Amino acid sequence: MVSAFWYDISQLWVGTFFYGMYLVLFCICMYILLHRPSSRENTVLLVTAIALFTFSTILIVLVLVLVTAEMEKLASIPSGSIQNAAYIIYAINNSIADGLLIYRCYVVWNHDWRVIVLPVMLLIASTACGLDVFLDATPQFAVILATNFLATGLTAGRIWWISHHSRAYLGATAQRRYAFAIALVVESGMLYSATILAFLIVISFPSLSSTLEEPLLQIVTQVMGIAPTLIIVRVGLDVTVEDSLSTFRTTTTTSIPLRQQRHASSRLGSSIGSADPQENLSPGFVARENDHGFG
C-alpha cells in the first residue's frame, strides 16, 4: 500500500509533468496564432487557447496548495473551500474545451445550428453537474464523454460525407488530405475521451480508485487543455483542406465537361448543402498534411 506521503508526491509529479507538456504546447500555439493574419476565426482560437491555459494554470496551483497543505498538515488553509473552487474551475474549463469542439462541428456543418442542438444540451448538463460541488463526479464525466463522442463523430462524419461525394472529382492527393483530416479530428477528440473513459473505469472499482483516482484526475485536468490546444496548433498552421477544395474547383473548370460540371455542382449542392465546396468546410477548422513538417 502506498503511503500517504508518496501518494501526495505522485499527484504533484503527474500534475506538474503534464502541465509542463501543456506549457510547451501553449507557447507554440501562441507563437503560431500571433503570427497569423487577424481574422474572426483566429480571434476565437486565440481567446480559447488563453482561457484554457489560464484555468489549467489556476487548477495546478490549487492542486499544489492542497497537496502541500495535506503534506504539511496546515490546518490554517481552508482545504474544503479550495477543493470546491477547483471543481468549479474544472467545470468551466471543460465547458470551454467542449465548446470549442462543438464550435468546430458547427463550422464544418456549414453553420447549421440544428446539428449542434443535442451536443449543446449535453454541454449545459455537464457544466451544471460540474458546478454542483456536492454531486458525485460520475454523472458529470459520463455526460462529458457523451458530448465528446457525439461532437467528434458528427465532425468526422461530415468530412467523410463531403469526401465521399467529391471522390469522382478530386485526385488521390486531395483524397489523402481528407482522410488525414478525418484521422486528425478523431484522434484529437478521442485523446480527451480516452482519459475520461479511463477515469470512469477507475472510479468504478474501489480497489483501483484508492490508488489511481487522484493521479489520473490530474492527467484528465491537463489533457482537457492539451487536446483542444493541439487542435488549435494544427489549425493555426493552416493545416486545412483549402487546397483540396481549390483542386476540386480547378478540376471541374478545366478537366470536366460542362454537363459534368453542372452535375457535380448539383450533386454537392443537394447532398451537402451548398454548390460551392468552399462554403461546406471552413478552412480554419479541418486539418490536412502540410509543408511545415508538423503532424
C-alpha positions in Angstrom: 0.0 0.0 0.0 1.4 3.4 -1.0 2.0 5.7 2.0 0.0 9.0 2.2 3.2 11.0 1.6 4.2 9.2 -1.6 0.6 9.3 -2.8 0.7 13.1 -2.5 4.0 13.2 -4.2 2.6 11.2 -7.1 -0.2 13.7 -7.6 2.3 16.5 -7.7 4.6 14.7 -10.1 1.9 13.6 -12.5 0.2 17.0 -12.5 3.3 19.1 -13.0 4.7 16.7 -15.7 1.6 17.0 -17.8 1.4 20.7 -17.1 4.9 21.1 -18.4 3.9 19.4 -21.6 0.9 21.7 -21.9 3.1 24.8 -21.3 5.4 23.9 -24.2 2.4 23.3 -26.5 0.7 26.5 -25.4 3.9 28.6 -26.2 4.0 27.0 -29.7 0.2 27.8 -30.0 0.7 31.4 -29.1 3.6 31.9 -31.5 1.6 30.5 -34.4 -1.6 32.3 -33.7 0.1 35.7 -33.0 1.9 35.4 -36.4 -1.3 34.7 -38.4 -3.3 37.4 -40.2 -6.1 38.8 -38.0 -9.5 37.2 -38.5 -12.6 36.2 -36.6 -11.6 32.5 -36.5 -8.1 33.4 -35.4 -9.5 35.5 -32.6 -11.7 32.6 -31.5 -8.8 30.3 -31.4 -6.6 32.8 -29.5 -9.1 33.6 -26.8 -10.0 29.9 -26.3 -6.3 28.9 -26.0 -5.6 31.6 -23.5 -8.7 30.8 -21.4 -7.9 27.1 -21.3 -4.3 27.7 -20.3 -5.3 30.3 -17.7 -7.8 28.0 -16.0 -5.4 25.0 -16.2 -2.7 27.0 -14.5 -5.1 28.0 -11.7 -6.0 24.4 -11.3 -2.4 23.2 -11.0 -1.7 26.0 -8.5 -4.7 24.9 -6.4 -3.6 21.3 -6.5 -0.1 22.4 -5.3 -1.7 24.3 -2.4 -4.0 21.4 -1.4 -1.3 18.7 -1.6 1.2 20.9 0.3 -1.3 21.7 3.0 -2.1 18.0 3.3 1.6 17.0 3.5 2.5 19.7 6.0 -0.7 19.4 8.0 -1.5 23.1 7.6 -4.9 23.5 9.3 -4.9 27.2 8.6 -5.5 26.6 4.8 -9.3 26.1 4.0 -8.8 22.9 2.0 -12.6 22.3 1.6 -13.1 25.7 0.0 -10.1 25.4 -2.2 -11.2 21.9 -3.4 -14.7 23.2 -4.2 -13.2 26.1 -6.2 -11.0 23.6 -8.1 -14.1 21.6 -9.0 -15.9 24.8 -10.3 -12.9 25.9 -12.3 -12.6 22.4 -13.8 -16.3 22.6 -14.9 -15.7 26.0 -16.5 -12.5 24.8 -18.3 -14.3 21.7 -19.5 -17.1 23.8 -20.9 -14.6 25.9 -22.9 -12.9 22.8 -24.3 -16.1 21.1 -25.2 -17.5 24.4 -26.6 -14.5 24.6 -29.0 -15.2 21.0 -30.1 -18.9 21.8 -30.7 -18.0 25.1 -32.5 -15.7 23.2 -34.9 -18.6 20.8 -35.6 -20.9 23.8 -36.2 -18.5 25.3 -38.7 -17.8 22.0 -40.5 -21.6 21.5 -40.9 -21.9 24.8 -42.7 -23.2 26.7 -39.6 -26.3 24.5 -39.3 -27.4 25.1 -35.7 -29.7 22.1 -35.8 -26.8 19.7 -35.8 -25.4 21.0 -32.5 -28.6 21.2 -30.5 -28.0 17.9 -28.7 -24.3 18.5 -28.1 -25.1 21.9 -26.6 -27.7 20.4 -24.4 -25.2 17.8 -23.2 -22.6 20.6 -22.6 -25.1 22.5 -20.5 -25.9 19.4 -18.5 -22.2 18.6 -17.9 -21.5 22.2 -16.8 -24.4 22.1 -14.4 -23.2 18.8 -12.9 -19.7 20.2 -12.5 -20.9 23.4 -10.8 -22.7 21.4 -8.2 -19.8 20.5 -5.9 -21.9 18.1 -3.8 -22.8 15.9 -6.8 -20.9 12.7 -7.5 -18.4 13.1 -10.3 -19.6 10.1 -12.3 -22.6 11.7 -14.0 -20.6 14.7 -15.0 -17.8 12.7 -16.6 -20.3 10.4 -18.3 -22.0 13.4 -19.9 -18.6 14.9 -20.9 -17.7 11.6 -22.6 -21.0 11.5 -24.5 -20.5 15.1 -25.6 -17.1 14.4 -26.9 -18.1 11.2 -28.8 -21.1 12.9 -30.4 -19.3 16.1 -31.5 -16.3 14.2 -32.8 -18.5 11.7 -34.6 -20.5 14.5 -36.3 -17.4 16.4 -37.3 -15.6 13.4 -38.7 -18.8 12.1 -40.4 -19.3 15.4 -42.2 -15.8 15.4 -43.6 -16.2 11.8 -44.7 -19.5 12.7 -46.4 -18.0 15.5 -48.4 -15.0 13.4 -49.3 -17.3 10.6 -50.4 -19.4 12.8 -52.7 -16.4 14.6 -54.2 -14.4 11.4 -54.8 -15.0 11.5 -58.6 -13.7 15.0 -59.0 -10.7 15.1 -56.6 -7.3 13.5 -57.1 -5.5 11.0 -54.9 -3.6 13.7 -53.1 -6.8 15.6 -52.1 -8.4 12.3 -51.0 -5.4 11.6 -48.7 -5.9 15.0 -47.2 -9.5 14.3 -46.5 -8.5 11.0 -44.9 -5.9 12.8 -42.9 -8.4 15.4 -41.8 -10.8 12.7 -40.5 -8.0 10.9 -38.7 -6.9 14.2 -37.0 -10.4 15.1 -35.9 -10.9 11.6 -34.4 -7.5 11.4 -32.8 -7.9 14.9 -31.2 -11.3 14.2 -29.9 -10.5 10.7 -28.7 -7.5 11.9 -26.7 -9.7 13.6 -24.1 -12.4 11.0 -24.4 -9.9 8.2 -23.7 -8.7 9.8 -20.4 -12.3 10.4 -19.3 -13.2 6.8 -20.0 -10.1 5.6 -18.1 -11.1 7.8 -15.2 -14.7 6.4 -15.2 -13.4 2.9 -15.2 -11.0 3.6 -12.3 -13.6 5.2 -10.0 -15.9 2.3 -10.7 -13.6 -0.1 -8.9 -12.8 0.7 -5.3 -9.5 -1.3 -5.4 -8.3 0.9 -8.3 -9.9 4.2 -7.1 -7.9 4.2 -3.8 -4.6 4.5 -5.6 -5.2 5.8 -9.1 -8.1 8.2 -8.8 -6.2 11.4 -7.8 -3.2 10.9 -10.2 -5.5 10.1 -13.1 -7.6 13.1 -12.3 -4.5 15.3 -12.6 -3.9 13.8 -16.1 -7.6 14.4 -17.1 -7.3 18.0 -15.9 -4.3 18.8 -18.1 -5.4 16.7 -21.1 -8.6 18.7 -21.0 -6.4 21.7 -22.1 -3.8 19.8 -24.2 -6.3 18.2 -26.6 -8.1 21.4 -27.8 -4.8 23.3 -27.8 -3.3 20.6 -30.0 -6.2 21.1 -32.4 -5.6 24.9 -32.4 -1.9 24.4 -33.2 -2.7 22.2 -36.2 -5.4 24.6 -37.3 -3.1 27.6 -36.7 -0.5 26.1 -39.0 -3.1 26.4 -41.8 -3.4 22.6 -41.9 -6.6 22.8 -43.9 -8.4 21.2 -46.8 -8.3 24.5 -48.6 -6.0 23.2 -51.3 -8.3 20.2 -51.8 -11.2 22.5 -52.4 -9.1 24.5 -54.8 -8.2 21.3 -56.6 -11.9 20.5 -56.9 -12.7 23.8 -58.5 -9.7 23.6 -60.8 -10.6 20.1 -61.9 -14.3 20.9 -62.5 -13.5 24.0 -64.6 -10.6 22.7 -66.7 -10.8 18.9 -67.0 -14.6 18.1 -66.7 -17.1 18.8 -69.5 -19.7 21.5 -68.8 -22.5 18.9 -68.4 -20.5 17.0 -65.8 -19.6 20.3 -64.0 -23.3 21.1 -63.6 -23.9 17.5 -62.4 -21.1 17.9 -59.9 -22.4 21.2 -58.5 -25.9 19.8 -58.4 -24.8 16.7 -56.6 -22.7 18.5 -54.0 -25.4 21.2 -53.6 -28.2 18.8 -52.9 -26.4 16.4 -50.7 -24.1 18.6 -48.7 -25.9 21.9 -48.6 -24.1 24.2 -51.0 -22.9 24.0 -54.6 -19.7 25.7 -53.5 -17.4 23.3 -51.6 -15.7 26.3 -50.0 -18.8 27.0 -48.0 -19.0 23.5 -46.7 -15.7 23.3 -44.9 -14.3 26.4 -43.2 -10.6 26.4 -44.0 -9.7 27.1 -40.3 -11.2 24.0 -38.8 -10.3 20.9 -40.7 -6.7 19.7 -40.9 -4.6 18.3 -43.7 -0.9 17.5 -44.4 1.3 20.5 -44.8 4.8 21.6 -45.7 5.8 22.7 -42.2 6.7 19.3 -41.1 4.1 19.2 -38.3 1.6 16.3 -38.0 
